[in-house]
Amino acid sequence: MAQVLNVIQRNQASLLTAWMKSMQLGIRRRDLISEAELQSQTEEVLATICSVPAESPLDNLNAAAWQSLREILASLSVSRASQGFTPSETALFILSLKSPVFALVRQQSGNDADQLYASITEIDSFIDKLALLTTDSFIHGRDQVISRQQEEMLELSTPVVTLWDGIVALPLIGTLDSARTQIVMESLLQAIVQTNSRFAIIDITGVPTVDTLVAQHLLKTITAARLMGAECILSGIRPQIAQTIVHLGINLQDVITKAKLSDAFKLALERSGRTVTRIEKTIRPNQ
Amino acid sequence: MRKPTWIVKTEKLPIKDPNDVVIARQRVRVWALDLKLSLVDQTKIVTAASELARNTLEHGGGGEMEISEVTDGIRRGVRLAFSDHGPGIPDIKLALSDGYTSKQGMGLGLGGSKRLMNDFTIETEVGKGTLITATRWK
C-alpha cells in the first residue's frame, strides 16, 4: 500500500509545481503571505513527506516516521495564526495537495479502477488527517494565548497598595472565584508581612456580586489576616450589596465594615493614633 | 392561589463548569436590565442566580438554566429555572434551613435565594434530579 508514497516521492518536483498551481485557484492570500515564502513552505512540507521511508504507514500519523512532518505542520499553523490566516485557510493549504496527488495517482494506475480507488481512498484520508492536524495546532496555539492572558489578568487584578505606614489596601475588581481568592489572599498576607502593617483595608467597590461563596472567601481572607495580627476593614459596600447580604443571611458582624474607602482609611488612621486635620491657611508676610 | 403566568421569551444556558456560572450571572444581569429592574432588584436576582447556578453545578453535577421573561397580565418579571439530573434533595426543609450544608459552603445559598426572590419552588426526586424555579416580579 505504501506504493502511493512511493509515487509521490518519485514525482516530488512535478507535484510541487502542481500543488503551487492548485493553490493559485482562490485560496491564495497575497496580502498575508509572499509568493516566495509560500513556495518555500510548500517545498519544506513536500520535502518532509518525501524524506520518510517509503514503507511508512499512511493511516497512522502517530508513527515515529511522521514526527518531523507533525512538527513542521504544527509550527506552520502557529505562524499562520499569527499572520492572520483563518483556520480553514490553513487547512485548505494542505487540502489543496489532494487534487495534484489524485491526478498523479490516476496517471500511474492506468485503467485499473480497483487500484485507483484504493490509492485515492488512502491518500484522501491521509491528507484529511494532515489538515485536521493543522486545525488542532491552530486551536492549541489560540488556547495557549488565552490561558496566558488569563494568568496575566489574575496577576494584574490583585495589586496591594500601601496607603500609609502600616496601612495596606486591596481594591478588588471583578468576579472573585476560588482561584483568584487564593492569589488575593496570598498577596495580601505577603504585603502585610513585608510592610509590617497592622491594618488591611479590603475594598469591594468593584465586585459586582457578593454571593455566599464570595462572602466565604472574604471571611477566610479576613480571618487569615487577623491570625497574622492585622486588623481587616471591609469597605466599598454599596446599598444594593448591603441589602443582598442581609437577605442572604450572611453574618458580617465580626467584621468592621465601612461604606467608603475613605471612611475605612480614616478609621485605620484613628486606630493607629493619627488624625487628619485641616490646617488654617496663614498668610506669610512675604506673600 | 397562584395566578396564571405567560412566558414572553426565554433563553437556555448550560451549567457545566465554573465559567458557566459567570456567564449565567452576566446573562441574568442583561435580562434584568432589559426589564428595567431597579439596581437593588438587579443585584438580588443576579446574586440568587449565582447561588442557584453554583448549587446546580456542585450538588446537581451540572445542568442548565432557563431565563424567561414572564407576565401575569399586570406585572412583568424574570423567571429562572435551574434543572439537573443529580442526586436530588432528600429533605427540602433541612436544605432550606440556614447554616445547613452538605458540602463546604456557608449553608445560606438556597434559603438566601428564596428570600432574594418573590416566588420560589423546588421540585425534586431523590436519584432523579432537581428543578428549582424562582421568579422576581418588577
HADDOCK unambig.tbl for C-alpha pairs under 7 A between the chains (distance, minus, plus):
assign (segid A and resid 209 and name CA) (segid B and resid 43 and name CA) 6.88 0.50 0.50
assign (segid A and resid 209 and name CA) (segid B and resid 47 and name CA) 6.07 0.50 0.50
assign (segid A and resid 210 and name CA) (segid B and resid 47 and name CA) 6.83 0.50 0.50
assign (segid A and resid 211 and name CA) (segid B and resid 47 and name CA) 5.59 0.50 0.50
assign (segid A and resid 211 and name CA) (segid B and resid 50 and name CA) 6.94 0.50 0.50
assign (segid A and resid 211 and name CA) (segid B and resid 51 and name CA) 6.60 0.50 0.50
assign (segid A and resid 212 and name CA) (segid B and resid 106 and name CA) 6.60 0.50 0.50
assign (segid A and resid 212 and name CA) (segid B and resid 108 and name CA) 6.70 0.50 0.50
assign (segid A and resid 212 and name CA) (segid B and resid 109 and name CA) 6.16 0.50 0.50
assign (segid A and resid 213 and name CA) (segid B and resid 105 and name CA) 6.91 0.50 0.50
assign (segid A and resid 216 and name CA) (segid B and resid 106 and name CA) 6.86 0.50 0.50
assign (segid A and resid 240 and name CA) (segid B and resid 39 and name CA) 6.73 0.50 0.50
assign (segid A and resid 240 and name CA) (segid B and resid 40 and name CA) 4.59 0.50 0.50
assign (segid A and resid 240 and name CA) (segid B and resid 43 and name CA) 6.31 0.50 0.50
assign (segid A and resid 244 and name CA) (segid B and resid 44 and name CA) 5.73 0.50 0.50
assign (segid A and resid 247 and name CA) (segid B and resid 112 and name CA) 5.96 0.50 0.50
assign (segid A and resid 247 and name CA) (segid B and resid 115 and name CA) 5.82 0.50 0.50
assign (segid A and resid 247 and name CA) (segid B and resid 116 and name CA) 6.00 0.50 0.50
assign (segid A and resid 248 and name CA) (segid B and resid 108 and name CA) 6.32 0.50 0.50
assign (segid A and resid 248 and name CA) (segid B and resid 109 and name CA) 6.95 0.50 0.50
assign (segid A and resid 248 and name CA) (segid B and resid 112 and name CA) 3.86 0.50 0.50
assign (segid A and resid 248 and name CA) (segid B and resid 113 and name CA) 6.71 0.50 0.50
assign (segid A and resid 248 and name CA) (segid B and resid 115 and name CA) 6.97 0.50 0.50
assign (segid A and resid 249 and name CA) (segid B and resid 108 and name CA) 6.66 0.50 0.50
assign (segid A and resid 249 and name CA) (segid B and resid 112 and name CA) 6.37 0.50 0.50
